[in-house]
Amino acid sequence: MAVGKNKRISKGKKGGKKKTVDPFSKKDWYDIKAPSVFSVRNIGKTLVSRTQGTKIASEGLKHRVFEVSLADLQSDEDQAYRKIRLRAEDVQGRNVLTNFWGMSFTTDKLRSLVKKWQTLIEAHVDVKTTDNYMLRLFCIGFTKRRPNQVKRTSYAQASQIRQIRRKMTEIMSNQASTCDLKELVSKFIPEVIGKEIEKATSSIFPLQNVFIRKVKILKAPKFDIGKLMEVHGDYAKEDVGVKMDRPAEGDEAMGGQEMSSSSNGHYPANGAKVLHRKEKNKEKVQLDKNAASSACQKDRYYIEKLETELMSCYQEIDYLQDQLNIRSIEANIMGEHIHSLELKLTELEKFPERVRVMDNELIRSDSQCWLLMEEVRCKEEELQKAAAQIEKLESTFLDSQCEIESLKLDLSNLEQRLLDTESFTQHAAEHKAQIDKLLGEHELQLHEAQRTIDQLVLENKQLIELLPVRAPKQSPSGSGQQVDKTLENGVHAECESGDVILEKMAKRNEESELLIEQLKEELREQKLKAKEDAEDLTQEMAELRYQITGMLEEEYKRRSCIEQAAIQHIQELETQVSKEKTKLSGALRRLQESHELAHTQAMEIKKLKAALERFNSMTNLGTACKSCSCGFSAMLIELSNCSIEGPSGGARPPSSNHIDEKSQNRALIEWRPGEASDGDGG
C-alpha cells in the first residue's frame, strides 16, 4: 500500500503559494581558530546546518579543510606566497579547533623564482615526526654565481646535483624526525630548514632561494583531544571581555538635576517629581538588570547542563550504536549458523538416497575390482616382458662394452706401433748424425793431407831449384871432381829418395781421394735411404692416423647411436613402468576400497543371515513339534502358539497363516540331511 497525501482531506486552494524559507535561518556561524603557532588565532567564520535529530552540527564541521594565506595568519604581507591548509579536528562551543594539514607555494612565487642561467634542484622525502605524523616534504633550490665570478652561467654538474639532493634529504629528515608537528610548523615559517641547506651545500655549490615549497600529510595518528588542546592553548583569555567602569549614583543624580534645571528652568515645581520618577526608574532598571543577569546565569547553567546531557547522550548513542553493531554481528553469525544447520538437515534428509547410491557404487566397485584384477594380471605380464627386454638391453650393453674394450686394445696396439716408428726415426736420426760426424772428420783429414801434399810440393820445387844452382859451380881440379862426384851421388840418392817419397805421397793422396769419393757416395746413398725411410715412415704414420681417426669416428658414431637408442628405450621403459606403477597403485587402492566395502557388506550379510537363522530356528521349532508324534511336542506347539499369539488368544488372520506356511517351506528348503544324520548318529 502506497503512503501519500490524501487529496480529499487537504485544505486550501490548489496552486497555493508555498512559504519561502531563508536557508540561512537553519544554519549557525562558527569561529575558525588557528593553532597557537600563528599570531592571528581567529581566522574567519564558517556555516553549518543546525543539529536536527541524528544530524549533529559538530560532526558536519569535523575534517573540513580551510586554505589560508600565511600573510593573514602572521599579519605579514611578505609571507603572502605561502598557503597554509588547516583541518577542523574538534568543535568546542562555537569554536572550530583546527590543526596544520599541509602547505604549498603559489604559482606566481614559483614562476618568479625560476630564471635562466641557473640550475633548479628539487628533492622530496617521507618523514615521520615524534607525534606519529607521516609527512612528505618537497624542497626546491637554485644555484647562484660564486663571488667574483666572471662567467655568466651558474650551472651545476650532475654529480654536484646528486650530492646537493642527498644533503637536502638528510637535513629534511633530521629536522623533521626530531620534533613534533607544532615545532616543525614553527620551523617552516622563518624557513630554518632552507637556510641550513644553504649553509651545508655551500661547499658543493652555492645555492639561493632554498625553500620547503610543499608539505603533504600522508598519515595522521589517532585523534587525541589533549594534544589538540596543547596545540591551541586556552581560549578563555580571549573570550573574557574588558571591564568598564560605571558612573556613580551621585554623579548621575547631579547630572539629572542639572538637566532638569536646565530643561525646566521655567517650571521649578515639577523638578522634585521628575527626580522622584527618575529614582524609581533607576531602581526598576537596576532590578531588571539584576533579574536579567540572574536569568542569564540560570540560562548559562541550564545550557551547560544541556551540553553535558547532550555529551552524555552522544556517548550513550555511541555505546548503543556499538552494542547494536555487536548485536547485528551476532545476529548475522546466528543466521549463518542457522543456515548451516538447515543445510545439514537437508543433507540428513538426503542420507537414505546417499545410502542407496553407495550401495550402487559398491556393486559397481565390485565389478570394477574384478576388471582391475584382470588389468593387474595383464600389467604383470607386460612388466615381465619389459623385464625380459631390459635384460636383453643389458646383454647388448655388455656386448657393446666388450667391443669398446677390444677397440681400446686395438688403439693401444696402434699407439705402440707409433711409438716404435718414432723410436726408429730417432735411431735413424742418430745414425745420420754419426755419419755426419765421420764425414766431418774425414774432411778434416783430407784438408790435413792436402796441406801436407802442398808442403811436399813446395819442398820438391825448392829442391829442384837448388839442384841446377849447384851444378855449374864445379872446380877443374881433381879433388874438386871427386867432391863433385860424391855430391852428385848424394844428390842422386837424395833425388831418388825424394822421388820415392813423392810417389808414395801421390799414391796416398790417390788412395785418400778414392776413400773420400767412396765415403761421399756412401753418404749420398745413406742420405737417400734415410730420406726414403723417413718419407715411408711419414706416409705410414699419416695413413695410420687417418685409419685410426676414421675408425674412432665410426666407433663414436656407432656408440652414440647405440647409447641413444638404449637411453630412449630405457626412458620409454621407465615411463611405462611409472605408468604401470601409478595404475597399479590406483588399482590397489581401489582393491583395498572394494575389499573394505566387501568386508562391510559381508558383515551386514552375516548379520542378516544370523537374523534369518534365528527366525528360521523359531519356525523350524514349530514344524518339528508338529511332525513329532509324542505328546511333549504338542505341548511345545501349544506353548509356542501361546508365546506367539500373546494374551489376546484371538484367531489369527489368514495373512499370518500364509507367512507361517512360507517360513515353514523355507525351513524345509534349508534342511540339510548331513546335519540331520549327524544329529541322529549323536
C-alpha positions in Angstrom: 0.0 0.0 0.0 1.5 3.3 -1.0 1.6 6.0 1.6 0.9 9.6 0.4 -1.1 12.7 0.8 -4.9 12.4 0.8 -6.2 14.9 -1.7 -9.7 14.9 -0.2 -8.5 15.9 3.2 -6.1 18.6 2.0 -7.4 22.1 2.7 -6.9 25.3 0.9 -6.9 26.1 -2.8 -5.0 24.3 -5.4 -1.8 26.1 -6.5 -1.4 28.0 -3.3 1.9 29.8 -2.8 4.5 28.0 -0.7 6.2 29.8 2.1 9.7 30.9 1.2 12.1 30.0 3.9 15.5 31.5 4.2 18.1 28.7 4.1 20.5 30.6 6.3 17.9 30.7 9.1 18.6 27.0 9.7 22.4 27.5 9.8 24.8 28.7 12.5 28.0 30.5 12.3 31.2 29.1 13.9 34.5 30.8 14.6 37.6 29.1 13.0 40.5 29.0 15.4 44.1 28.5 14.2 46.8 26.8 16.2 48.9 28.8 18.7 51.9 28.7 16.4 50.4 31.5 14.3 50.0 35.1 15.7 46.4 35.5 14.4 44.1 33.0 16.0 40.7 33.9 14.8 40.9 33.4 11.0 37.3 33.5 10.0 33.8 32.0 10.3 32.1 29.0 8.7 28.5 28.0 8.3 26.9 24.7 9.2 23.3 23.4 9.5 21.9 23.2 13.0 21.6 19.9 14.8 18.4 18.1 13.7 17.7 14.6 15.0 20.8 12.4 14.4 22.5 15.1 12.2 24.9 16.8 14.6 26.4 20.1 13.5 29.8 19.4 15.0 30.1 16.1 13.0 29.5 18.1 9.8 32.2 20.6 10.7 34.9 18.0 11.5 37.5 17.3 8.9 36.8 20.4 6.9 39.9 21.8 5.3 40.5 25.6 5.1 43.2 27.2 3.0 44.6 30.4 4.4 47.5 32.7 3.4 50.3 32.9 5.8 50.1 36.7 5.5 46.7 36.6 7.2 47.9 34.2 9.9 51.1 36.2 10.7 49.9 39.7 9.8 52.9 39.9 7.4 52.4 40.6 3.7 55.8 39.3 2.8 54.6 35.8 3.6 51.6 36.0 1.1 53.2 33.4 -1.2 52.7 30.6 1.3 49.3 28.9 1.5 48.6 27.0 4.8 45.9 24.3 5.0 44.1 23.8 8.3 41.8 20.9 9.0 38.9 21.1 11.6 39.6 18.5 14.3 37.1 19.3 17.1 34.3 21.7 17.9 34.0 23.3 21.4 31.1 25.6 21.8 31.1 28.0 18.8 34.8 27.5 18.2 36.2 25.1 15.5 39.7 23.9 16.5 41.9 23.3 13.6 45.4 21.8 13.1 48.1 22.0 10.4 47.2 19.9 7.3 49.7 21.0 4.7 51.5 23.9 3.0 52.2 25.0 -0.6 53.6 27.9 -2.6 51.6 30.0 -5.0 52.3 29.5 -8.7 53.3 33.2 -9.0 56.1 32.8 -6.5 57.4 29.6 -8.1 57.4 31.3 -11.6 59.2 34.3 -10.2 61.9 32.0 -8.7 62.7 30.2 -12.0 65.2 32.1 -14.1 67.7 31.3 -16.8 71.5 30.8 -16.4 70.9 28.7 -13.2 70.1 25.1 -12.2 66.9 24.1 -10.4 67.4 21.4 -7.9 64.4 19.6 -6.2 64.2 16.9 -3.6 61.5 15.1 -1.6 61.5 12.8 1.4 58.9 11.0 3.6 59.5 11.7 7.3 57.8 10.6 10.5 57.6 13.1 13.3 57.8 12.3 17.0 54.0 12.5 17.4 53.5 9.9 14.6 52.6 12.3 11.7 53.8 10.9 8.3 54.8 13.9 6.1 56.2 14.3 2.6 58.4 17.4 2.3 59.2 18.9 -1.1 62.3 21.1 -1.2 63.4 23.5 -4.1 66.6 25.4 -4.5 68.5 27.3 -7.2 72.2 27.7 -7.9 73.9 31.1 -7.9 77.1 32.6 -9.1 80.1 32.4 -6.9 81.7 35.6 -5.6 84.0 37.3 -8.1 82.7 35.0 -10.8 83.1 36.3 -14.4 81.2 33.5 -16.1 77.6 34.4 -16.8 76.0 31.0 -16.1 75.9 29.0 -12.9 75.0 25.5 -14.0 75.8 22.6 -11.6 77.1 19.3 -12.7 75.1 16.0 -12.4 77.4 14.7 -9.6 77.0 18.1 -7.7 73.2 17.9 -8.1 73.2 14.4 -6.7 75.3 15.5 -3.7 73.1 18.5 -3.0 69.9 16.4 -3.3 71.4 13.9 -0.8 72.2 16.8 1.6 68.7 18.1 1.2 67.1 14.8 2.1 69.4 14.3 5.0 68.7 17.7 6.5 64.9 17.5 6.0 64.8 14.0 7.6 66.9 15.1 10.5 65.0 18.3 11.2 61.5 16.7 10.9 62.2 13.4 12.7 63.5 15.0 15.9 60.4 17.2 16.6 56.7 17.2 16.6 54.3 18.8 14.1 54.0 22.1 16.1 57.7 22.6 16.2 58.1 21.7 12.6 55.5 24.3 11.5 57.3 26.9 13.6 60.4 25.9 11.6 58.6 26.3 8.3 57.5 30.0 8.9 61.1 31.5 9.2 62.5 29.0 6.7 65.0 27.5 9.1 65.5 24.3 7.1 66.2 26.2 3.8 68.9 28.3 5.5 70.5 25.2 6.9 70.5 23.6 3.5 72.2 26.7 2.0 75.0 26.5 4.6 75.5 22.8 4.3 75.7 22.9 0.4 77.9 26.0 0.1 81.0 23.8 -0.1 79.5 21.8 -3.0 77.9 24.7 -5.0 76.4 28.0 -3.7 72.6 28.0 -3.6 69.9 30.7 -3.3 66.2 30.7 -2.7 66.1 27.4 -0.9 62.5 26.7 0.3 60.3 23.9 1.6 57.8 24.6 -1.2 55.2 21.9 -0.3 54.2 19.8 2.7 51.8 16.9 2.4 50.4 14.9 5.3 50.3 11.3 4.2 49.1 9.7 7.5 47.8 11.2 10.8 47.7 9.5 14.2 44.6 8.7 16.1 42.7 11.8 17.3 43.7 13.0 20.8 41.9 15.9 22.4 44.7 16.5 24.9 47.3 17.0 22.2 44.9 19.3 20.2 44.4 21.5 23.3 48.2 21.7 23.8 48.5 22.9 20.2 45.7 25.5 20.7 46.3 26.6 24.3 43.5 28.2 26.3 40.7 30.3 24.7 39.2 31.6 27.9 41.5 34.6 28.0 40.4 35.6 24.6 36.6 35.3 25.3 36.8 37.4 28.5 35.5 41.0 27.9 37.1 44.3 29.1 35.8 45.6 32.3 34.1 49.0 32.1 33.8 51.5 35.0 30.2 52.5 35.7 29.5 56.2 36.9 28.5 56.7 40.5 24.9 57.3 41.5 25.7 60.8 42.9 27.2 61.8 39.6 24.1 60.6 37.8 21.9 62.5 40.3 23.9 65.7 39.8 23.7 65.3 36.1 19.9 64.7 36.3 19.5 67.8 38.5 21.5 69.9 36.1 19.4 68.6 33.2 16.2 69.2 35.0 17.2 72.6 36.0 18.3 73.5 32.5 15.3 71.9 30.9 12.7 73.0 33.4 14.2 76.4 34.3 10.7 78.0 34.0 9.0 75.1 36.0 10.8 74.6 39.3 7.8 72.9 41.0 7.9 69.8 38.8 11.6 69.2 39.3 11.1 67.2 42.5 8.5 64.9 40.8 10.8 64.3 37.9 13.7 63.4 40.2 11.5 61.1 42.2 10.4 59.4 39.0 14.0 59.1 37.8 15.0 57.4 41.0 12.1 55.0 40.7 13.0 54.3 37.1 16.7 53.7 38.1 15.6 51.3 40.8 13.4 49.5 38.3 16.2 49.4 35.8 18.6 48.1 38.4 16.1 45.4 39.4 15.5 44.5 35.8 19.3 44.2 35.3 19.7 42.0 38.3 16.8 39.8 37.2 18.3 39.7 33.7 21.7 38.8 35.0 20.3 36.1 37.2 18.2 34.8 34.4 21.3 34.8 32.1 23.3 32.9 34.8 20.5 30.4 35.1 20.3 30.1 31.3 24.1 29.6 31.2 23.9 26.9 33.9 21.0 25.3 32.1 22.9 25.4 28.8 25.9 23.9 30.4 23.7 21.2 31.9 22.1 20.6 28.5 25.5 20.4 26.9 26.7 17.9 29.5 23.5 15.9 29.0 24.0 16.2 25.2 27.5 14.9 25.5 26.3 12.0 27.7 23.6 11.4 25.2 26.2 11.3 22.4 28.2 8.9 24.4 25.2 6.7 25.1 24.3 6.9 21.4 27.8 5.8 20.5 27.6 3.0 23.1 24.2 1.9 21.9 25.4 2.1 18.3 28.3 -0.2 19.2 26.0 -2.5 21.0 23.7 -2.5 18.0 26.6 -3.3 15.7 27.7 -6.1 18.0 24.1 -7.4 18.1 23.8 -7.2 14.3 27.1 -9.1 14.0 25.8 -11.7 16.5 22.5 -11.9 14.5 24.5 -12.4 11.3 26.5 -15.1 12.9 23.4 -16.8 14.2 21.8 -16.5 10.8 24.8 -18.2 9.2 24.7 -20.9 11.9 21.0 -21.5 11.3 21.7 -21.6 7.6 24.4 -24.2 8.1 22.1 -26.2 10.3 19.4 -26.1 7.7 21.9 -27.3 5.1 22.9 -30.1 7.5 19.2 -31.0 7.9 18.8 -31.1 4.1 21.8 -33.3 3.9 20.4 -35.6 6.5 17.2 -35.9 4.6 19.2 -36.9 1.5 21.1 -39.5 3.6 18.9 -42.5 2.5 19.4 -41.6 -1.1 23.1 -41.4 -0.5 23.0 -44.8 1.1 21.3 -46.2 -2.0 23.8 -44.5 -4.2 26.6 -46.0 -2.0 25.0 -49.5 -2.5 25.0 -49.0 -6.2 28.6 -47.7 -6.1 29.5 -50.8 -4.1 28.1 -53.0 -6.8 30.0 -51.0 -9.4 33.1 -51.1 -7.4 32.9 -54.9 -7.2 32.7 -55.2 -10.9 35.5 -52.6 -11.3 37.5 -54.6 -8.8 37.3 -57.7 -11.0 38.2 -55.7 -14.0 41.1 -54.1 -12.2 42.3 -57.5 -11.1 42.4 -58.6 -14.7 44.2 -55.4 -15.6 46.7 -56.1 -12.9 47.4 -59.5 -14.2 47.8 -58.1 -17.7 50.1 -55.4 -16.4 52.2 -58.0 -14.5 52.6 -60.0 -17.7 53.6 -56.7 -19.5 56.1 -56.0 -16.7 57.6 -59.4 -17.1 58.0 -58.8 -20.8 59.5 -55.4 -20.1 62.0 -57.0 -17.6 63.0 -59.5 -20.3 63.5 -56.6 -22.7 65.6 -54.8 -20.1 67.7 -58.0 -19.7 68.2 -58.1 -23.5 69.2 -54.5 -23.5 71.7 -55.1 -20.7 73.2 -58.0 -22.7 73.5 -55.7 -25.7 75.1 -53.1 -23.5 77.6 -55.7 -22.2 78.4 -56.7 -25.8 79.0 -53.1 -26.8 81.3 -52.7 -23.8 83.2 -55.7 -24.9 83.6 -54.2 -28.4 84.7 -51.0 -26.8 87.4 -52.8 -24.8 88.6 -54.6 -28.0 88.8 -51.2 -29.8 90.7 -49.8 -26.9 93.2 -52.8 -27.2 93.5 -52.0 -31.0 94.1 -48.4 -30.2 96.8 -49.3 -27.7 98.5 -51.6 -30.3 98.4 -48.8 -32.9 99.9 -46.4 -30.3 102.7 -49.0 -29.6 103.4 -49.1 -33.4 103.5 -45.3 -33.5 106.0 -45.3 -30.6 108.1 -48.0 -32.4 108.2 -45.9 -35.6 109.1 -42.8 -33.6 112.0 -44.7 -31.9 113.2 -46.0 -35.3 113.1 -42.4 -36.7 115.1 -41.3 -33.7 117.7 -44.1 -34.2 117.9 -43.1 -37.9 118.5 -39.5 -37.0 121.2 -40.5 -34.5 122.9 -42.7 -37.2 122.7 -39.8 -39.6 124.3 -37.6 -37.0 127.1 -40.1 -36.5 127.7 -40.3 -40.3 127.8 -36.6 -40.5 130.4 -36.5 -37.7 132.5 -39.2 -39.6 132.3 -37.1 -42.8 133.4 -34.1 -40.9 136.4 -36.0 -39.5 137.3 -37.4 -43.0 137.1 -33.9 -44.4 139.4 -32.6 -41.7 141.8 -35.4 -42.6 141.6 -34.6 -46.3 142.3 -31.0 -45.5 145.4 -32.0 -43.5 146.5 -34.4 -46.2 146.1 -31.6 -48.8 148.2 -29.4 -46.6 150.9 -32.0 -46.3 150.8 -32.5 -50.1 151.1 -28.8 -50.7 154.1 -28.6 -48.3 155.8 -31.6 -50.1 155.2 -30.0 -53.5 156.8 -26.8 -52.2 159.7 -28.7 -50.8 160.1 -30.6 -54.1 160.1 -27.3 -56.0 162.7 -25.9 -53.7 164.9 -29.0 -54.1 164.5 -28.8 -57.9 165.6 -25.2 -57.8 168.5 -25.9 -55.6 169.9 -28.7 -57.9 170.6 -26.7 -61.1 172.2 -23.9 -59.0 174.7 -26.2 -57.5 175.6 -27.9 -60.8 177.6 -25.1 -62.6 179.9 -24.5 -59.6 182.4 -27.3 -60.4 186.2 -26.9 -60.0 188.6 -28.2 -62.6 190.8 -29.8 -60.0 190.7 -33.5 -59.3 189.8 -33.0 -55.7 187.0 -30.9 -56.9 185.9 -33.6 -59.3 185.9 -36.1 -56.5 183.9 -33.9 -54.3 181.6 -33.2 -57.2 181.1 -36.9 -57.8 180.4 -37.6 -54.2 178.0 -34.7 -54.2 176.3 -35.9 -57.3 176.0 -39.3 -55.9 174.5 -37.9 -52.7 172.2 -35.7 -54.7 171.2 -38.6 -56.9 170.5 -40.6 -53.8 168.6 -37.8 -52.3 166.7 -37.2 -55.6 165.8 -40.9 -55.8 164.7 -41.0 -52.2 162.6 -37.8 -52.8 161.0 -39.3 -55.9 160.1 -42.4 -53.9 158.6 -40.3 -51.2 156.7 -38.3 -53.7 155.4 -41.4 -55.4 154.3 -42.7 -52.1 152.6 -39.4 -51.2 150.9 -39.4 -54.5 149.7 -42.9 -54.0 148.5 -42.0 -50.6 146.7 -38.9 -52.0 145.1 -41.0 -54.6 144.0 -43.6 -52.0 142.7 -40.8 -49.8 140.8 -39.3 -52.7 139.3 -42.6 -53.6 138.3 -43.1 -49.9 136.8 -39.7 -49.9 134.9 -40.4 -53.0 133.7 -43.7 -51.7 132.7 -42.1 -48.4 130.8 -39.4 -50.2 129.0 -41.9 -52.3 128.2 -43.9 -49.2 126.9 -40.7 -47.5 124.7 -39.9 -50.5 123.3 -43.4 -50.6 122.7 -43.3 -46.8 121.1 -39.9 -47.1 118.8 -41.1 -49.9 118.0 -44.2 -47.9 117.3 -42.1 -44.8 115.1 -39.7 -46.8 113.2 -42.6 -48.4 112.8 -44.3 -45.0 111.6 -41.0 -43.4 109.1 -40.4 -46.3 107.9 -44.0 -46.0 107.5 -43.6 -42.2 105.7 -40.3 -42.5 103.3 -41.8 -45.2 102.7 -44.8 -43.0 102.1 -42.6 -40.0 99.7 -40.4 -41.9 97.9 -43.5 -43.2 97.7 -44.9 -39.7 96.4 -41.7 -38.3 93.8 -41.4 -41.0 92.7 -45.0 -40.4 92.7 -44.6 -36.6 90.6 -41.3 -36.8 88.2 -42.9 -39.3 87.8 -45.9 -37.0 87.4 -43.7 -34.0 84.8 -41.6 -35.7 82.9 -44.7 -36.9 83.1 -46.2 -33.4 82.0 -43.0 -31.8 79.0 -42.7 -34.1 78.1 -46.3 -33.6 78.4 -46.0 -29.8 76.4 -42.7 -29.8 73.6 -44.4 -31.9 73.6 -47.4 -29.6 73.6 -45.2 -26.4 70.8 -43.0 -27.8 68.7 -46.0 -28.7 69.4 -47.6 -25.4 68.6 -44.4 -23.5 65.4 -43.9 -25.4 64.4 -47.4 -24.9 65.2 -47.2 -21.2 63.3 -43.9 -20.9 60.3 -45.5 -22.6 60.5 -48.5 -20.3 60.8 -46.2 -17.3 57.8 -44.2 -18.4 55.9 -47.4 -18.9 57.0 -48.7 -15.5 55.9 -45.5 -13.8 52.6 -45.5 -15.6 52.1 -49.1 -14.7 53.1 -48.3 -11.1 50.6 -45.5 -10.9 47.9 -47.7 -12.5 48.8 -50.5 -10.0 48.7 -48.1 -7.1 45.3 -46.9 -8.2 44.2 -50.4 -8.8 45.5 -51.5 -5.4 43.7 -48.5 -3.8 40.5 -49.5 -5.5 41.1 -53.1 -4.5 41.5 -52.0 -0.9 38.4 -49.9 -1.0 36.5 -52.7 -2.7 37.8 -55.2 -0.1 36.7 -52.8 2.7 33.3 -52.4 1.1 33.1 -56.2 0.5 34.1 -56.7 4.2 31.3 -54.3 5.4 28.8 -56.0 3.0 29.9 -59.4 4.3 29.4 -58.3 7.9 26.0 -56.9 7.0 25.2 -60.2 5.2 26.4 -62.2 8.2 24.1 -60.1 10.4 21.2 -60.7 8.1 22.0 -64.4 7.9 22.1 -64.6 11.7 18.8 -62.8 11.9 17.3 -65.2 9.3 18.7 -68.2 11.1 17.1 -67.0 14.3 13.8 -66.6 12.5 14.2 -70.0 10.8 15.1 -71.6 14.1 11.9 -70.3 15.5 9.9 -71.5 12.5 11.7 -74.9 12.4 10.9 -75.4 16.1 7.2 -75.1 15.3 7.4 -77.5 12.3 9.4 -80.1 14.3 6.9 -80.0 17.0 4.1 -80.6 14.6 5.9 -83.5 12.9 6.6 -85.3 16.2 4.1 -87.9 17.4 4.7 -87.7 21.1 2.6 -85.6 23.4 5.5 -83.5 24.5 5.8 -81.9 21.1 2.2 -81.0 21.1 2.7 -79.3 24.4 5.7 -77.4 22.9 3.4 -76.3 20.0 0.8 -75.0 22.4 3.5 -73.1 24.3 4.9 -71.7 21.1 1.5 -70.7 19.9 0.8 -69.1 23.3 4.1 -67.2 23.2 3.5 -66.0 19.6 -0.2 -65.2 19.9 0.2 -63.4 23.2 -2.5 -62.9 25.8 -5.2 -61.9 23.2 -5.8 -65.6 22.3 -7.9 -64.5 19.3 -8.0 -66.1 15.9 -5.0 -65.3 13.7 -5.6 -63.7 10.3 -5.1 -65.6 7.1 -2.1 -63.5 6.2 -0.3 -64.7 9.3 -1.1 -68.3 8.4 0.3 -67.6 5.0 3.5 -66.2 6.5 3.8 -69.3 8.7 3.5 -71.5 5.7 6.2 -69.6 3.8 8.5 -69.8 6.8 7.8 -73.5 7.1 8.5 -74.0 3.4 11.8 -72.0 3.8 12.8 -74.1 6.7 12.1 -77.3 4.8 14.2 -76.0 1.9 17.1 -75.1 4.2 17.1 -78.5 5.9 20.4 -80.3 5.5 20.4 -84.2 5.5 24.0 -84.4 6.6 23.3 -82.4 9.7 20.2 -84.5 10.4 22.2 -87.7 10.0 24.8 -86.3 12.3 22.2 -85.5 14.8 20.7 -89.0 14.6 24.1 -90.5 14.9 24.7 -88.4 18.0 
